[in-house]
Amino acid sequence: MTDRLPVLIGVGQFTYRGDPAVSPGPTALLKIAAERAARDAGLGASALAGIDGLAVAGFAVDAPGDRRPIPRSSNPPQSLARRLGASPAWSVYSHVGGNTPQHMINVIAGRIAAGETELALAVGAEFLGSATKRLKQGLSFDDWVGEEDQDLPAPQRIGDDRPGVSAYEARHGLVRPINTYPLFENALRARDGRSIADHQARLGQLFARFTEAAAANPYAWFPVARSADELVTVSEKNRMVGFPYPKLLNAIMEVDQSAAVILASEAKARELGVPEDKWVYLHGCADAHDLWHVLERQDFHSSPAMRWTGEQALAMAGIGMDQVAHIDLYSCFPVAVEIGAEELGLSLDDPRGFTVTGGLPYAGGPGNNYVMHSIAAMAETLRAQPQSYGLVTANGWYLTKQSTGVWSARRPDRPFERQDPAVLQRRIDALPHPDVIEAPQGRAQIETYTVVHKRDGPFLGIVVGRDDAGRRFVAHAPNDPATLSGLEAGEQVGRPGTVRPAKLGQTNLFIPD
């Protein structure tokens, strides 16, 4: 064991609920969280000038295809470093993915262990809450971005830059998470043979526990405990979004939140005088992605990447799941928790619970940075119980990219040696999966489905099906009230019908029998 053992020494979180006209801009949010993390470590803000590593989670508005006219820096890491008085030798800005915070920290920890970095800041923020209000109210953004933040050189990127869906999937509406995650949920319910009413009750019971954690979290966007019935009962304030998810079961994006984590080598932490009761270690970690496109998956109710990153992170830590006292599973939608729990061998009534943060629909779903809040909350939990272990999972795109971390305030008894992610990835890429057909025609049956709603009711049915040759396709259902309401009236998985290929620029059509 050397003094290059990586250790978390400070965490900071910030939530802004004030007047949007004077809300902090993107770089200001990053700086607030970073300075709070420095204070948490017992350091002055000036210590941040000494970082030699900086990783910033990508803003939601920098996702490919986002056209919202919201001013921000053309190089967020450089703008932040300038405001901190820092000149990090290694500075990166992430691509899209809720797995980003844990992934960035896994990379940073590896760099520290290799002697490439001594003191690093991982930080992210989202600002769509106030930005959306400024746009609606016609307010200026002049206070958000200075001239010095414009026309900067492009930042070095970290993560996988591939689009989350294929052009075929995008054409049928799978680019929107609120359309895609319900496909997994309905497939899981059908696999288990559960009635729609019983399954909705299960979802309410699962996420009611998340609201209780959010209610105890001072940084939560919605710090309100809600009953299971309240979460799943459709009402004017809780409209259906994508069957079977009412609004209260969906991640919330329009927030103003930031979070930061400072990591250092043990030698640097001692040099800075950080008290050891602040130290939290990353004992194990892993990163992988499932078969990339949604239609390529083996099925819609499992995640080999979740399973194997969990196994690898626990193996690296040298513990089993039974030794983990605290759990925070990624929670954009209920199915992410259900599948995550199943892949880790956990039942949904596990007394440990599945969040120390509160979940994306309630604590807040700040784009790519929710898990930075999870890690900050987990670090504080582990400091209070220094012999215990905590597990954090992070998910990007559509149950696609997975990063896992095992944390504890107890010092590891082994050096930090991160496995090359390519090892797990080769196993996943070799998995068999159905052939995909883009122009299906003939008899077919539904493999999974959803009905997408607007405020005034259902408007789009999405069907993933198999043709008689077992090939998978995606199509839309006829856009008439009787068909769409019928898709929600009872179980549709396995229902036969006829599929027709798309005409140029249009979508495939599945007509149920």
Buried (B, 14 or more C-beta within 10 A) or exposed (E): EEEBBBBBBBBBBBBBEEEBEEBBBBBBBBBBBBBBBBBBBBBEBEBBEBBBBBBBBBBBBBBEEEEEEBBBBBBBBBBBBBBBEBBBEBBBBBBBBBBBBBBBBBBBBBBBBEEBBBBBBBBBBBBBBBBBBBBEEEBEBEBBBBEEBEEBEEBEEBBBEBBBBBEBBBBBBBBEBBBBBBBBBBBBBBBEEBEBEEBBBBBBBBBBBBBBBBBEBEBBBBBEBBEBEBBBEBEEEBBBBBBBBBBBBBBBBBBBBBBBBBBBBBBBBBBBEBEEEBBBBBBBBBBBBBBBBBBBBBBBBBBBBBBBBBBBBBBBBEBEBEBBBBBBBBBBBBBBBBBBBBBBEBEBEEEEBBBBBBBBBBBBBBBBBBBBBBBBBBBBBBBEBBEBBBBBBBBBBBBBBBBBBBBBBBBBEEEBEBBEBEEBBEEBEEEEBBEBBBEBEEEBBBBBBBBBBEEEEBEBBBBBBBBEEEBBBBBBBEEEEEBBEBBBEEBBBEBEBBBBBBEEEEBBBBBBE
